């Protein structure tokens, strides 16, 4: 598995991994990284303490896998996450 991403993609992968509502399956679909690949990627691309905090945060979280999510959760991001700026 080659983890050679440009800075923009690497930043987006890290952002998706930190997001509460983004399941690993969404990262795999977009960037072809399995859960274990995302863990390796995060270990390589963020500071050691940040990695430890991220792993603690992800442990037991039901939103990190589609199969564990409540049926009411139908999207992978917060409704206000991607605000479109109006052109004035």
Backbone as a chain_set.jsonl record, in Angstrom:
{"seq": "XXXXXXXXXXXXXXXXXXXXXXXXXXXXXXXXXXXXXXXXXXXXXXXXXXXXXXXXXXXXXXXXXXXXXXXXXXXXXXXXXXXXXXXX", "coords": {"N": [[0.853, -1.18, 0.0], [0.764, 2.028, -1.022], [1.31, 5.156, 0.332], [1.187, 7.779, -0.914], [0.282, 10.819, -1.13], [-0.862, 14.016, -2.257], [-0.407, 17.231, -0.631], [-2.908, 18.432, -0.193], [-4.752, 16.279, -0.385], [-3.754, 14.648, 1.688], [-4.243, 16.312, 3.872], [-7.037, 16.384, 3.776], [-7.666, 13.683, 4.253], [-6.787, 13.399, 6.89], [-8.501, 15.253, 8.095], [-11.005, 14.033, 7.572], [-10.679, 11.675, 9.026], [-10.651, 12.639, 11.642], [-13.201, 13.668, 11.908], [-16.355, 13.259, 13.453], [-18.601, 12.047, 12.253], [-17.753, 10.786, 9.96], [-17.379, 7.756, 8.465], [-15.002, 5.003, 8.369], [-15.359, 3.659, 5.999], [-16.097, 5.623, 4.173], [-13.735, 7.006, 3.811], [-12.254, 4.978, 2.7], [-13.654, 4.545, 0.307], [-13.227, 6.982, -1.0], [-10.407, 7.428, -0.943], [-9.189, 4.964, -1.113], [-8.136, 3.687, 1.161], [-7.911, 1.347, 3.649], [-9.274, 0.652, 6.959], [-7.085, -0.063, 8.613], [-5.046, 0.987, 7.051], [-5.638, 3.709, 7.232], [-5.115, 4.12, 9.925], [-2.336, 3.628, 9.961], [-1.58, 5.694, 8.238], [-2.371, 7.97, 9.705], [-0.714, 7.668, 11.938], [1.734, 8.166, 10.77], [1.475, 10.791, 9.78], [0.603, 12.642, 11.699], [1.323, 14.226, 14.87], [2.761, 12.345, 17.608], [1.374, 12.506, 20.127], [-1.044, 13.59, 19.267], [-1.901, 11.494, 17.67], [-2.317, 9.509, 19.618], [-4.437, 10.689, 21.048], [-6.357, 10.753, 19.019], [-6.74, 7.992, 18.522], [-7.798, 7.2, 20.994], [-10.145, 8.655, 20.913], [-11.46, 7.476, 18.756], [-11.857, 4.884, 19.602], [-14.311, 2.604, 20.289], [-16.294, 4.24, 19.25], [-19.352, 4.6, 17.691], [-19.872, 5.682, 15.228], [-17.807, 5.317, 13.478], [-17.908, 3.202, 11.749], [-19.966, 2.112, 9.13], [-21.729, -0.048, 9.564], [-22.166, -0.025, 12.305], [-23.491, 2.28, 12.831], [-26.319, 4.248, 13.809], [-29.508, 3.86, 12.309], [-30.719, 6.266, 11.783], [-28.706, 8.036, 11.181], [-27.768, 9.369, 8.357], [-25.914, 10.663, 6.841], [-22.487, 11.616, 6.177], [-21.389, 13.819, 7.345], [-21.613, 16.879, 9.21], [-24.498, 18.925, 8.945], [-23.974, 21.66, 8.792], [-21.346, 21.795, 8.1], [-20.258, 22.158, 5.502], [-20.573, 24.962, 4.458], [-21.877, 27.13, 2.065], [-20.504, 29.931, 0.684], [-21.995, 33.036, 0.193], [-22.08, 35.1, -2.678], [-21.481, 38.365, -2.54]], "CA": [[0.0, 0.0, 0.0], [1.557, 3.249, -1.143], [0.605, 6.295, 0.903], [1.78, 8.952, -1.534], [-0.796, 11.748, -1.429], [-0.438, 15.42, -2.233], [-0.71, 17.887, 0.651], [-4.347, 18.666, -0.093], [-5.393, 14.995, -0.092], [-3.324, 14.238, 3.026], [-4.985, 17.151, 4.815], [-8.442, 15.952, 3.761], [-7.746, 12.378, 4.914], [-6.675, 13.671, 8.33], [-9.749, 15.909, 8.491], [-12.073, 13.03, 7.567], [-10.436, 10.737, 10.125], [-11.001, 13.308, 12.902], [-14.63, 13.989, 11.948], [-17.166, 12.277, 14.18], [-19.601, 11.365, 11.432], [-17.176, 10.18, 8.767], [-16.975, 6.365, 8.709], [-13.811, 4.554, 7.645], [-15.769, 3.246, 4.654], [-16.089, 6.807, 3.307], [-12.325, 7.269, 3.483], [-11.845, 3.907, 1.788], [-14.271, 4.8, -0.995], [-12.631, 8.163, -1.618], [-8.948, 7.394, -1.046], [-8.749, 3.571, -1.196], [-7.391, 3.342, 2.372], [-8.689, 0.558, 4.605], [-9.163, 1.172, 8.318], [-5.696, -0.212, 9.08], [-4.237, 1.951, 6.292], [-5.889, 5.039, 7.812], [-4.377, 4.156, 11.188], [-0.925, 3.797, 9.595], [-1.453, 7.038, 7.672], [-2.449, 8.934, 10.803], [0.494, 7.503, 12.748], [2.846, 8.768, 10.028], [1.267, 12.183, 9.384], [0.294, 13.564, 12.793], [2.219, 14.085, 16.017], [2.523, 11.166, 18.44], [0.311, 12.769, 21.107], [-2.286, 13.744, 18.501], [-2.305, 10.149, 17.269], [-2.866, 8.854, 20.803], [-5.755, 11.283, 21.3], [-7.255, 10.313, 17.952], [-7.077, 6.588, 18.752], [-8.709, 7.154, 22.142], [-11.415, 9.214, 20.452], [-12.096, 6.534, 17.84], [-12.14, 3.611, 20.282], [-15.685, 2.405, 20.726], [-17.219, 5.186, 18.639], [-20.253, 3.862, 16.799], [-20.006, 6.326, 13.923], [-16.635, 5.094, 12.644], [-18.216, 2.142, 10.782], [-21.354, 2.177, 8.661], [-22.538, -1.128, 10.152], [-22.456, 0.279, 13.709], [-24.215, 3.546, 12.926], [-27.776, 4.221, 13.951], [-30.157, 4.025, 10.994], [-31.09, 7.671, 11.613], [-27.55, 8.786, 10.683], [-27.776, 9.075, 6.929], [-24.889, 11.406, 6.121], [-21.165, 11.477, 6.756], [-20.862, 15.103, 7.812], [-22.577, 17.757, 9.856], [-25.223, 19.735, 7.953], [-23.393, 23.0, 8.685], [-19.91, 21.68, 7.85], [-19.895, 22.683, 4.195], [-21.377, 26.141, 4.168], [-21.556, 27.785, 0.798], [-20.42, 31.377, 0.875], [-22.764, 33.785, -0.792], [-21.272, 36.131, -3.345], [-22.119, 39.68, -2.39]], "C": [[0.885, 1.225, 0.0], [0.73, 4.406, -0.607], [1.236, 7.584, 0.391], [0.659, 9.876, -1.99], [-0.242, 13.168, -1.455], [-0.899, 16.045, -0.919], [-2.202, 18.089, 0.859], [-5.093, 17.378, 0.281], [-5.029, 14.51, 1.31], [-4.087, 15.014, 4.091], [-6.441, 16.709, 4.912], [-8.613, 14.6, 4.449], [-7.694, 12.564, 6.427], [-7.968, 14.305, 8.845], [-10.891, 14.895, 8.571], [-11.919, 12.059, 8.732], [-10.83, 11.341, 11.468], [-12.496, 13.577, 13.031], [-15.432, 12.866, 12.609], [-18.066, 11.457, 13.276], [-19.042, 10.698, 10.187], [-16.731, 8.747, 9.07], [-15.716, 6.016, 7.913], [-14.157, 4.16, 6.211], [-15.777, 4.429, 3.683], [-14.661, 7.157, 2.892], [-11.831, 6.208, 2.496], [-12.406, 4.129, 0.388], [-13.565, 5.937, -1.725], [-11.141, 8.006, -1.895], [-8.358, 5.982, -1.089], [-7.828, 3.183, -0.038], [-8.313, 2.558, 3.303], [-8.535, 1.176, 5.994], [-7.727, 1.074, 8.829], [-4.755, 0.728, 8.33], [-4.411, 3.368, 6.838], [-5.125, 5.173, 9.124], [-2.89, 4.368, 10.921], [-0.663, 5.208, 9.071], [-1.434, 8.088, 8.78], [-1.202, 8.863, 11.678], [1.673, 8.227, 12.087], [2.714, 10.289, 9.874], [0.881, 13.153, 10.501], [1.244, 13.288, 13.954], [1.803, 12.902, 16.88], [1.371, 11.382, 19.422], [-1.043, 12.942, 20.418], [-2.808, 12.382, 18.064], [-2.934, 9.407, 18.444], [-4.264, 9.38, 21.122], [-6.775, 10.821, 20.269], [-7.688, 8.864, 18.176], [-8.025, 6.441, 19.935], [-10.098, 7.625, 21.724], [-12.176, 8.208, 19.585], [-12.509, 5.234, 18.524], [-13.593, 3.569, 20.764], [-16.701, 3.348, 20.127], [-18.064, 4.465, 17.593], [-20.381, 4.482, 15.416], [-18.819, 6.053, 13.006], [-16.83, 3.976, 11.625], [-19.685, 2.237, 10.404], [-22.239, 1.151, 9.355], [-22.936, -0.829, 11.602], [-23.301, 1.535, 13.885], [-25.703, 3.328, 13.113], [-28.39, 4.469, 12.573], [-30.538, 5.476, 10.723], [-29.945, 8.521, 11.074], [-27.387, 8.44, 9.218], [-26.707, 9.832, 6.152], [-23.564, 11.289, 6.863], [-20.576, 12.77, 7.247], [-21.983, 15.894, 8.443], [-23.233, 18.647, 8.791], [-24.62, 21.126, 7.768], [-21.905, 22.981, 8.344], [-19.491, 22.339, 6.545], [-20.799, 23.841, 3.816], [-20.921, 26.762, 2.863], [-21.599, 29.282, 1.028], [-21.213, 32.06, -0.219], [-21.861, 34.85, -1.406], [-22.037, 37.438, -3.276], [-21.327, 40.733, -3.069]], "O": [[1.67, 1.433, 0.926], [-0.407, 4.618, -1.03], [1.755, 8.383, 1.171], [0.145, 9.737, -3.1], [0.725, 13.482, -0.761], [-1.689, 15.451, -0.184], [-2.702, 17.932, 1.973], [-5.958, 17.387, 1.156], [-5.889, 14.018, 2.041], [-4.524, 14.446, 5.091], [-7.011, 16.665, 6.002], [-9.6, 14.39, 5.154], [-8.473, 11.953, 7.159], [-8.466, 13.934, 9.907], [-11.658, 14.899, 9.534], [-12.906, 11.665, 9.353], [-11.298, 10.62, 12.349], [-13.007, 13.7, 14.144], [-15.206, 11.684, 12.351], [-18.267, 10.268, 13.527], [-19.8, 10.095, 9.426], [-15.801, 8.546, 9.851], [-15.407, 6.658, 6.909], [-13.333, 4.314, 5.31], [-15.495, 4.256, 2.497], [-14.418, 7.557, 1.754], [-11.079, 6.514, 1.57], [-11.707, 3.922, -0.604], [-13.335, 5.858, -2.931], [-10.661, 8.402, -2.957], [-7.136, 5.831, -1.1], [-6.86, 2.445, -0.226], [-9.371, 3.051, 3.697], [-7.757, 2.112, 6.18], [-7.211, 2.026, 9.415], [-3.777, 1.212, 8.9], [-3.452, 4.136, 6.901], [-4.55, 6.225, 9.403], [-2.252, 5.191, 11.577], [0.339, 5.835, 9.413], [-0.587, 8.981, 8.79], [-0.69, 9.895, 12.111], [2.505, 8.825, 12.77], [3.72, 10.997, 9.841], [0.835, 14.362, 10.275], [1.887, 12.239, 14.008], [0.638, 12.503, 16.884], [0.488, 10.532, 19.536], [-2.066, 12.49, 20.931], [-4.015, 12.139, 18.084], [-3.964, 8.751, 18.287], [-5.168, 8.603, 21.43], [-7.923, 10.532, 20.607], [-8.868, 8.541, 18.036], [-8.958, 5.64, 19.884], [-11.106, 7.053, 22.139], [-13.4, 8.106, 19.677], [-13.426, 4.558, 18.059], [-14.026, 4.41, 21.552], [-17.88, 3.262, 20.468], [-17.528, 3.795, 16.71], [-20.946, 3.861, 14.516], [-18.816, 6.511, 11.863], [-16.003, 3.814, 10.727], [-20.545, 2.42, 11.266], [-23.382, 1.453, 9.699], [-23.952, -1.34, 12.073], [-23.773, 1.813, 14.987], [-26.269, 2.345, 12.634], [-27.832, 5.214, 11.768], [-30.668, 5.878, 9.567], [-30.181, 9.615, 10.562], [-26.925, 7.352, 8.873], [-26.597, 9.668, 4.937], [-23.527, 10.91, 8.034], [-19.383, 12.83, 7.541], [-23.161, 15.606, 8.231], [-22.572, 19.068, 7.842], [-24.744, 21.709, 6.691], [-21.267, 24.033, 8.301], [-18.463, 23.015, 6.499], [-21.677, 23.711, 2.963], [-19.726, 26.897, 2.603], [-22.595, 29.829, 1.502], [-21.116, 31.712, -1.396], [-20.997, 35.418, -0.739], [-23.1, 37.59, -3.877], [-21.71, 41.903, -3.049]]}, "num_chains": 1, "name": "protein.A"}
